[in-house]
C-alpha cells in the first residue's frame, strides 16, 4: 500500500494506485477476518488467496517488463515504469512465501486434528 498512499485524491489517482489500494484493503480485510476464525480450513483458504494475489502481482510484473517504452502501459504505470517490476516482484516473493507457509501450517494442523484410523 505504501507506493499508493501519496494519492489521496482517488479520482485523480492513476489506475495502478487505485488497484494497489483496492488489493491492499482486500488483504487487510481478509487478515482481520482470518484472525477471528482460526482453523486449518481458513489457513487453506488463505493459501489460495495468497497464491491468487501473487499471480496478480506476477501478471503486473510481466506487463511492466514487456511493454515497450514508447507504448502506453496498462494501469497508467508510465510514471512508475522502472519501479513497478521491482515492487511487484517483491510482492510476488512475499505472497508466494506466505502461501507456502499457510499451506504447510494448514496441512500440519489438519493432519493433527484428524482422528486416527484403525
C-alpha positions, 0 to 999 in steps of 0.5 A: 500500500505504501507506493499508493498512499501519496494519492489521496485524491482517488479520482485523480489517482492513476489506475495502478494506485487505485488497484494497489489500494483496492488489493491492499484493503482486500488483504487487510480485510481478509487478515482481520477476518482470518484472525477471528476464525482460526482453523486449518480450513481458513489457513487453506483458504488463505493459501489460495488467496495468497497464491491468487494475489501473487499471480496478480502481482506476477501478471503486473510484473510481466506487463511492466517488463514487456511493454515497450517504452514508447507504448502506453502501459496498462494501469497508467504505470508510465510514471512508475515504469522502472519501479513497478517490476521491482515492487511487484516482484517483491510482492510476488516473493512475499505472497508466494512465501506466505502461501507456502507457509499457510499451506504447510501450517494448514496441512500440519494442523489438519493432519493433527486434528484428524482422528486416527484410523484403525 
